Amino acid sequence: MNYLSFSDDLKHISAELVPKSSPVKRFLLVLIGVWVLLYSSFTLFNPPLLDDADSVHAEVAREMLVRHDYVTLYANGIRYLEKAPLLYWSMAGSFKLFGVSDSAARFPLAVFTLLLVLAVFVFGRRLFADAAAGFYASLILLTSFGVFIFTRILIPDAIVCLWTTVAVAFFWFSLREGLRRAGPSLVTALGFAAACALNVLTKGLIGIVFPAAIVLVFLAVTRNLRHLKRWHPVAGFCFFLLIAAPWHILAGLHNPTQGLPAGFWHPGSPTVGNVHGFFWFYFVNEHLLRYLNQRIPRDYDTVPLMLFWGLVLVWLMPWCAFLFKALSSVPWRLAARRRALTRQQQALTLLAIWALVPLIFFSFSTRQEYYVLPSLPPLALLIGAWLAQDERAVPPARSGRTIAWVLLVLGIAGAGVAAGLALRSGKAAPGADLASVLSQNPSDYALSFGHFLDLSTRAMSFFHGPLLDTAAALLVGVIGNLFYRLRGNARTANFFLAGMAGTFLIAAHIALKTFSPVLSSQTLAMAIHRDIDPQDILAIDGEYEAGSTLGFYLKRPVRILNGHSSNLWYGSFFSDAPKIFDDTANFQQLWTGPERVFLWTETDHVPALPGETYVIASRGGKEILSNQPNQSGASF
């Protein structure tokens, strides 16, 4: 290896990435300011963590810190082998620095979001040789509904967007270097490999599948597959393994072959005696079988295909209004015919391929709403490039004004609906429980936002303020956008849209806080945390995920009544798994025993319990029951 050449390449790329001009610095200040407002201020501290993935993932990080085990993940004392570790490592580090809290759990994801925004800004600036294009793309991501709402939950998909962006950026840099006689540098090959490895440690094999597919399809379309031979493939692959392989190897060694019960697949399938512990469960069950919709246990649902594609528009609101115009600039026909493309056309083609790869990949598998996220950065870059071009157009393009008129009509309609709901429903009575006016759709709860389908017209009274804020934001945003576009000031018009989007996100956050008693059991945990003793028994009626906030906020394991399934199912068969799963007969013995028992249950599905039963706390359609009275002696 020529170390002098490697150093020169590194300095060259660093100089290209570091902003120097004052407009770039102003753009960065605006982006950081918006990030602080939306991602790193009040949104870190409320609402409380939600049941299911939010608090389960925080609990995994907390137990990682308590156990000092950074290889095998645990939830509720049971091996939790289905996830890659990077998100949990980052949260455990945050807990170590700031203590265990809601804000500490959310802080790493906020930082990763900032890194994503900066990566998109730098890449957009280089890709189109235009700082404004990078700025608009980053602003779109910061104020888009999809990135914001899916960073309110502790899931790693925004981090996947970051590493995929970095990987594609290094690939693009290598293409530009490939035009030189010396060819692409080792720096870009190692950078791509490192980004893919970190992506694998974030979300599993899609961390390498997505970048590799984007690169291969693009090189095939542009008839440049020979680029791979020149791009230091051996060094890049070895560097990838150096980063990605150690944790997987250690996890396999720490979680060996386990005997599972006969017929643990599904009725009619062959029985399985022994399987390879971590390697089978992580790679076969959680990757292959999940993709084929045969994961064990099958405790999830899938978004309909047309809705899945349509969610692209929802998650990019309001910037999706410019999406079709931006997509029209992609040289689809030239690429299909494999005609020679200019640099600008290559950039647009790369972004289009990048956006399509995740969407097409998940079109043939099970789908959740947030699986769309990896397609948002390239779409934001396409829209950002169009907005930057439109801003400089003299005279202003008619399409910008046409879109502004469309947004005006849609915005006024949306404002009318929001204001109408707010005024018709009025304000909820102080102390009222939102759960009492919700419908029940349990068949939809396997989806990320299934509970929001329970909202009824009566329930809108609880969202009086956010609805009025949304109506005002829509009116001001679309009117200001149209006014300034008609005056030829596209930048101010775009800032009105950004302000509208930011205000809507704040209103959505307030609405999520209002909805949180239904989605979180934190209130119930706080109601008993002073009275519950170490020897007392705490149990959840149903799956662990239904009341998982209890374990996180009370910092103790919980027993599970009639819920031997879902994410704790596989790990419960390891020999060191605590015996925490109870059937009805076993739990009834605990209930009539000398120990005090606290039971979390849904208010409408209270199990049959022998003897006296006391209501300790009730909120959000859930309650805590006990076999012994509290200080007030309230009886059920």
Secondary structure, 3 states (H helix, E strand, C coil): CCHHHHHHHHHHHHHHHCCCCHHHHHHHHHHHHHHHHHHCCHHHCCCCCCCCHHHHHHHHHHHHHHHCCCCCCEECCEECCCCCCHHHHHHHHHHHHHCCCHHHHHHHHHHHHHHHHHHHHHHHHHHHCCHHHHHHHHHHHHHCHHHHHCCCCCCCHHHHHHHHHHHHHHHHHHHHHHCCCCCCCHHHHHHHHHHHHHHHHHHCCHHHHHHHHHHHHHHHHCCCCCHHHHCCHHHHHHHHHHHHHHHHHHHHHHCCCEECCCCCCCCCCCCCCEECHHHHHHHHHHHHHHHCCCCCCCCCCCCCHHHHHHHHHHHCCCHHHHHHHHHCCCCHHHHHCCCCCCHHHHHHHHHHHHHHHHHHHHHCCCCCHHHHHHHHHHHHHHHHHHHHHHHHCCCCCHHHHHHHHHHHHHHHHHHHHHHHHHHHHCCCCCCCCHHHHCCCCHHHCCCCCHHHHHCCCHHHHHHHHHHHHHHHHHHHHHHHHHHHHHCCCHHHHHHHHHHHHHHHHHHHHHHHHHHHHHHCCHHHHHHHCCCCCCCCEEEEECCHHHHCHHHHHHCCCCEEECCCCHHHCHHHHCCCCCCCEECHHHHHHHHCCCCCEEEEEECCCCCCCCCCCEEEEEECCEEEEECCCCCCCCCC
